[in-house]
Amino acid sequence: MSLARRSLMEAAAARFGWRRAYGDTTPVDALLTEQTETAYAEALDHAALATAKNADILAVQPGTLDVRGRILADVLYLEGVLTGARNRGLPGALIERLEDAVDHGHELAVLLADTVRTAAAVHAAGN
């Protein structure tokens, strides 16, 4: 199936709240590779834009705060997935990976909150 057709079908399914599950690692690996390539392609100009935009310490704060909010929301979603997996008695290996992802997500949210606070503290101290 072509990428365009698959993307269209997945976009239509997502609109109705449906998500596709994969029972084989081959399409999962292909999807993960595609996600990675897309993210890196879209990020090519991030450094240049960030350099131009982040002229002082407080300019870093809003974007960092936005990222923290998205990560925290996603981690809380994953906590629900983890709870459901536990309640359904899904395999321990899956539970462990979900626990790791949730723990790491919370750690990342804490680090980003600290970054936002640091920007405010350093600014208040006069840089």
C-alpha positions in Angstrom: 0.0 0.0 0.0 1.4 3.4 -0.9 2.5 5.8 1.8 -0.1 8.4 0.6 -3.0 5.9 0.8 -1.9 4.5 4.1 -1.5 8.0 5.5 -5.0 9.0 4.2 -6.5 5.9 5.7 -4.8 6.4 9.1 -5.8 10.1 9.1 -9.4 9.1 8.5 -9.3 6.5 11.2 -7.7 8.9 13.7 -10.5 11.4 13.0 -12.9 8.8 14.4 -10.6 8.0 17.3 -9.4 4.7 15.9 -5.8 3.6 16.0 -4.2 0.7 14.2 -2.4 -2.0 16.1 0.4 -4.1 14.5 0.9 -7.8 15.3 4.3 -8.0 13.7 7.5 -6.1 14.3 8.3 -5.5 10.6 5.6 -2.9 10.1 6.3 -1.5 13.5 9.9 -1.0 12.7 9.0 0.6 9.4 6.6 3.0 11.2 9.1 3.9 13.8 11.7 4.6 11.1 9.2 6.7 9.3 8.4 8.7 12.4 12.0 9.2 13.2 12.8 10.4 9.6 9.8 12.7 9.6 10.7 14.2 13.0 14.4 14.8 12.0 13.3 16.3 8.6 11.0 18.7 10.3 13.7 19.6 12.9 16.3 20.6 10.4 15.6 24.3 10.8 14.8 24.2 14.6 18.4 25.2 15.6 18.4 28.2 13.3 14.9 29.3 14.3 15.7 28.8 18.0 18.9 30.8 17.7 17.1 33.7 16.1 14.2 33.6 18.5 15.9 32.9 21.8 17.7 36.2 22.2 17.5 36.1 26.0 16.9 33.8 28.9 13.2 34.4 29.2 12.7 33.7 25.5 13.5 30.0 26.2 10.8 29.7 28.8 7.5 29.6 26.8 8.6 26.9 24.4 10.0 24.8 27.2 6.8 25.2 29.2 4.8 24.1 26.1 6.9 21.0 25.6 6.5 20.1 29.3 2.8 20.4 29.1 2.6 18.1 26.1 4.9 15.6 27.7 3.0 15.6 31.0 -0.3 15.1 29.2 1.2 12.2 27.2 2.7 10.6 30.3 -0.6 10.8 32.1 -2.2 9.1 29.1 0.5 6.4 29.2 -0.3 5.9 33.0 -3.8 5.1 31.9 -2.5 2.6 29.3 -0.3 1.1 32.0 -3.2 0.8 34.5 -5.3 -0.9 31.8 -2.5 -3.3 30.9 -2.0 -4.2 34.6 -5.8 -4.6 35.1 -6.0 -6.9 32.1 -3.0 -9.0 33.2 -1.0 -8.3 30.1 2.5 -9.7 29.8 5.1 -8.6 32.4 7.6 -7.5 29.7 5.0 -5.0 28.3 4.2 -3.7 31.8 7.9 -3.2 32.6 8.4 -1.2 29.4 5.3 0.9 30.0 6.5 1.5 33.6 9.9 2.6 32.3 8.3 5.0 29.8 6.0 6.5 32.4 8.9 6.9 34.9 11.1 8.5 32.2 8.3 10.8 31.1 7.8 12.0 34.7 11.5 12.6 35.0 11.6 14.6 31.8 8.6 16.7 33.0 10.5 17.5 36.2 13.6 18.4 34.3 11.7 20.7 32.0 9.9 22.3 35.0 13.3 22.9 36.6 14.5 24.5 33.3 11.6 26.9 33.3 12.2 27.8 37.0 16.0 28.2 36.3 15.2 30.7 33.5 13.1 32.7 35.9 15.6 32.5 38.8 18.6 33.5 36.6 16.6 36.4 35.1 15.5 37.6 38.5 19.2 37.4 39.7 20.2 39.7 36.8 21.5 37.0 34.5 
